[in-house]
């Protein structure tokens, strides 16, 4: 049965609500200023957390209410049951990551997570719902860039690390802070490198499969496209041995690691299956 089309406003709200909540939350945090916890600052931070969470929650409600297909900015989006379910699960993982970043031990990361988590939600929504395989792959690359960038800047600034080391001989706390900073940078660089390589393989695989639809007799083109698509999917999903590259993120940057393993990786797997799904119809 043919699904009815939905209005373009559904996809617009789905992509804009998390970012809008992040913008309001960031403005509230700016009003609170920097410094130690005070009653007024804690109230503002609670309001900021609520705004960021409400933006993601509203996007989840939109994903459940919308059904069918929509055209937005020349790109087709399909609100199918599998993609809507995965988007709901992904947003739950991002909400958990947002709440974890608001713990007392992760206080310096709040201003960062209030942006990275909603932006990741919007990018993954575009990746899961877009009917164009290239758009989906590029949205997944954008989510990987957000994870890598947040890993680079998560944690204490360099000034605080030098202060922890003291004016004289380096202390144990200063050494540990430098080790964790090095792990964050290396983990972010490794993840970014694998994301770029995997994206290139996925893009080439999608293009080859698109050409196969124009020439169904060329089975070699089909085999090459499926092979590149499968390898790219393994690289982007972090399957062994590529999972070793993200081990540093788990220890040094738990916030970005939560976004990666709880939200980005499941979205990559479903997008990969959706890219492979049309092949069965041509055999």
N, C-alpha and C positions, 0 to 999 in steps of 0.2 A: 504494500500500500504506500502510495506516495505521501511523504510528509508535507504538511502545510508550511509555507514560508512564515517567518516571524519578522517583526519590525526591526529596522536597523538600530533602533534605540536600545534594544536588549543587549547587543554586543557592545555598544558604546558605553552603556552603564556598567557592564561587566568588566570592561577594561579600565574605566575611569574611577570607579568607586574605591578600589584599594589605594590608588595613587592620591585621590582626593583626601581620603582619611589620613594618609601619611603626611600630606602637606599641612593639614590642620594640626596634627600631632606635633610636627616639627616646629610650627609657629608657636605652639603652647610651650614647648621645651625652651625655645629661645626667650620667651617671656620670663621663664623661671630662672634664666641665667645659669652660671656655673658656680660650683662651690659645694660645700658639705650639705648634708640633708637637713632641712629646716621644715617645720610644719607646712608653711605655705608652698615651698618647693615640692614637697611630697604630694600635696594635693594637686598641684599642676601636673606632676608626672603621672599621677593616677588618671587624670582627665586625658592626658596625651595617650596613655596606653589604651584607654577606652575608645578614643577616636580611631586609633590605628586598628584595633580589633573590630570595631563596628564596620569600618570600610570593607574588611575581608568578609565579615559575616553577611553584609548586604550583597556582596558579590556571590557568595554561596547561595543565597536565596534566589538571586537572579538566575544562576545556573540551574537551579531546580525548577524554576517556573517556566523558563524558556524551553521551547521544543520546536524542532524543525530546522529550517535553513534561513540564513540571512546573508545579505551582501553589504559590506561595509568598506568604504574606501577602495572599491574595486576588487576586494578579496572576499571569497565565499567562506562562510562559517557554518558548520553543521553541528547542531545540538543533538547528537545521538545519545542514547542511554549509556553506552560505555564511556564516552568522553565526559558526560555530565557526572557520572559516578566517580571517575578518576579525579576530575576537577574538585569535587566535593572532598575527597580523601586528601588530596594535595593541600587544599586550603586548611584542613584540620591540622596537618603537620606544620604548616606555616604559622598557624595560630599558637601551637605549642612552642615553636621556636621563639615567637614574639614574647610570650609570657616568660620563658626561660631567660631571655635577655633582660628582663626587668627585675631579676633577682639582685640582691645586694652585692653579690660577688661580681656581677657583670655590669655594674653601674656605668663604667666608662663607655660601654658599647651601646647604650640605649639610643643615643642620637643617630647612630649608624643603623641599628636594626629597625628603627621606626621607618626608614626608607627602603632598606634592602628587602625586607619581608614582603611589603605590599607590591613593590616593583616586580619581585619574583612571581607573585601571584598573577599579576597582569600578563607577564611574559608567558607563563605556563598556560594561562587561559588561551592566549593566541596560538600557542603550539598545539594544544589539544584540539581546538575547535576549527582551525584553519583547514580548508580543503586542499590548498596548494601545498605540496610536500616541501617545496623550497622555503616557503614562509614558515612552516612548522619547524624545520631544521634551524633556520636563522633565529627564531624565537628561543629555541633551546640553547643556542649559542649565547644569546643575550642573557639567559638565566645563568649560564656558566660564567660569563663575565662578571655578573653581579656577585656570585659566590667567590670568585678569585679576588675581586676588588675589595670585598668586605674582609677577606682573610688578610690582605695586605695591611689594612688600617685598623683591624681589631686589636684590642688590648691597650696597654699603656703606651703613651707617646715616648719618643726617644729621650726627651728631657727628663721624664720621670725615671727611666731606666738608668740614666747617668747619675741622677740624684740618689737612686737606690744603691748604686755602686759606691757612693761616697767620694770624698775628695782624695782619699789616699788609695790604699790597696782595694781591689774589688772584693765585695762581700758575696756571701753565698746567694743572697736574694738578688743582687745585681747580675750575677752569673746566670741564675735560673731565668731571669727576665730576658736576658740576651739570647739564651738558648731557645726560649719559647718564641721570641720574635723571629729568630732564624728559621724555626720550624714553620711558622705562619707564612713567611715569604716563600720558602722552598715549596711548601704544600700548595700555595696559591699558584706559583709558577708551573708546577707539575700539572695541576688540574687544568690550568689555562692551555698548556701545550697539548694535552690529550684532547681537550675540547675542540681546539682548532683542527687537529688531525682528524678526529672523528667527524667533525662537521664537513670537512673536505671530502671524506669518503662517502658520507651520506648524500651530499649534493651531487657528486658524480654518479652514484648509484641511482638516484632519483632521475637524473637526466637520461641515463642509459635506459632505464625502464620506460621512460616517456617515449624514447625513440623506438623501443620494441613494440609499443602499441601501434606505431605506424607501419611496422614491418614484422608481422607475426611469424614469418618463416625464418627469421634470423635467431635461432636458438642460442647461438654463441653470445649474442648481445644480451639475451635474457640471463644466461648463466653468469656473465661478467657483472651485470647490474645487481643481481641477487647476492653475489659474492661480496662485492664492495659494500652493499647495503648492510649485509650481515656483519662484516668486519667493523664497519663504522658504528653499528649498534653496540657491538661488544666493547669497543673503545669508549663510547660515550656513556654506557651503563656502568663502566668500571669493573667489568668482569676480570677474573684472574687471567693473566698476571698484571693487568692494568690497575687493579685495586690497590697495589702497593704504593702507587703515586699519591693517593689521597690519605695515606695513613697518618701523615703529619697533621692534617687538618683536624682529625678526631682529637688529638692530644692538645694541640695549641690553639685551635679556633673552633670550639664546640658549637657556636652559633651558626657559622657558615656550614659546618659539617652536618648539622641538623637539617638545614635547608637542602643540602645536597642529597643526603641519603633518604630523607623523609619525603621530599617533594620532587626534586629535579630527576632523580634516578627512576622512580616509578613513571613519571611523565615520559621520559626517554623510551622506556620499554613499550608503553602503549603506543606512542607515536611510531616507533619502529614496526610494531604489528600492523598498524593502520597503513603504513607505507607498503608493507608486503601483501596486504589483503587484496588489492586489485589484481595481483598476478594470477590468483586462482581463477578469476573470471575469464582470463584470456587463454587458459590452457585447454 
